[in-house]
Amino acid sequence: MHWCSDDNFIELTNYDYSPFANIRTKITSITFDPNLKRIPSRLFALTNITSITIPALVETVGVKTFAACPNLTSITVDSNNTFLDSRENCNAIIETATNTLLHGCLASTIPESVTALGHWAFQGNAAGDIVIPEQITSVGEGVYCSCPNITSITFNNLITDIPSMFLYGCTGLTTLTIPAQVTTIGNDVLSGCSNLSTLILLGPPPTIGTGNSISALQEVIVQTQYLNDYLTNESWAAFKSKITDKYVPVSCQELTITADDI
């Protein structure tokens, strides 16, 4: 498919508004016009494309443009592009000026120079054990939304805000640990995580938005010193019957037993 529309640029607010809504699964490749400057949101989401190359003149790529493309494993930005890049062969689209990763795929890596993950950056395009690198200071909404094959996620020590729908629909998660420095959990972060049975919180109660009280959740484990804070916190009222201070080891230490100890 050859995409050259720029003068009639539109921002799609719904996947079904895409001109390709009825043929998504038949689209396996895209060739962009070299004079293209903007690529709309959601335009090629849910397609079967395997690779994309962003031309040199493209200034912006909308959100969710390549969301949920299960076969997408190669993303390249023309090396002459001054707005976007795919540094270090990372298979991702990065906004050069802000060092923000805008779009990723199953084959993406996050370069050390990237400091932020944009809204919906990996929607439907991530799997396995996810580790947010130490240099990431902010993450957008829905970054890992609709990724059923994510089995675990590890936050770094810099993320203080987990935005809305960050893990929406991640059905592969069974346990989730929230670091002590997190102060806000947005709306619907856990919504659709239908197999998440254990939520562990290592710090005082963060503010938690609506849509996070999921039926699969069996226990909310908190540190003993914060137990009463959670039980009396209004935003955690929906979880009250599941809150416990069952011991959670922060680290494992080697235990040596000698004859004198018996």
Beta strands, then each sheet from edge to edge (+ up, - down):
strand 1: 2-3
strand 2: 31-32
strand 3: 38-39
strand 4: 51-54
strand 5: 60-61
strand 6: 74-77
strand 7: 84-85
strand 8: 93-95
strand 9: 100-103
strand 10: 116-117
strand 11: 128-131
strand 12: 138-139
strand 13: 150-154
strand 14: 161-162
strand 15: 175-178
strand 16: 184-185
strand 17: 198-201
strand 18: 207-208
strand 19: 219-222
strand 20: 243-244
sheet 1: 1+ 2+
sheet 2: 3+ 5+
sheet 3: 4+ 6+
sheet 4: 7+ 8- 9+ 10+ 12+
sheet 5: 11+ 13+
sheet 6: 14+ 16+ 18+
sheet 7: 15+ 17+ 19+ 20+
end
